[in-house]
Amino acid sequence: MANPIARPLNKRVLLMGTCLCDAFYDDTAKATVEVLEHLGISVEFPDNQTCCGQPAFNSGDWTASRKVARHTASVFAGELPVIVPSGSCAAMNFHGNLLQFEENPDPAITSLANRTWEVMDFIYNGLGIKTWPGKFGKSTRLAFHRSCHARGTGTGEAVRTLLASIENAEVVPFGEAEQCCGFGGTFSVTFPHISGKMGNLKLDRILEIQPDLLVGIDMSCLMHLSGLARTQGRPITHLHAIQVLRDTLP
């Protein structure tokens, strides 16, 4: 379910940059800061943050995952909202890193769960911004891939509504939109052939509508799909939704 407890407490937030932003997609984190500052939000970035713990959890190493989760909870301690430009990492946080298996869950992790927002959900449902004053220079067809971890949250509606409100933007539906892209974090490493086939199925449906831009809320999904497209000689331009908001501002 979406995170019903978390609400912006003031105009300060903490940014969780995520591993992929740190290693490959720093502009996504930069766009997050620029958009939030445009909205009057002061963004703080704890420099001792590491990972949410999801890779270890998905690999079955729950002991290591809990250790990383506790570190994350200590880094982001307090009352400020924690903003994440990733539905996957946000879900790992606000599901309490699945530490409900413990008899006495760490209250710091519960607190983090209740204060975590995926960035588009935060803008739309947390700040109440329902339209975006952006503009594409020409008519632009957008294909929006909603990541699996965004299911049951407010992110999907937030992205579709905000993108559709941009002048000259058209969010075009495509077949089998609810299918997984096949990445699944360590799943793509453990089962590369299955992952690739899932990704190609998704990519085929996206390319059928001939979008100008593939938009997502997880750079992991976009990395997977764009990598498949590039190696097959059918590249597709892709951006995180927060980059679209930033880049279409007047």
Summary of the structure (lengths in Angstrom):
residues: 250
radius of gyration: 17.6
end to end distance: 34.9
largest distance: 56.2
contacts: 827
relative contact order: 0.15
helix: 49%
strand: 14%
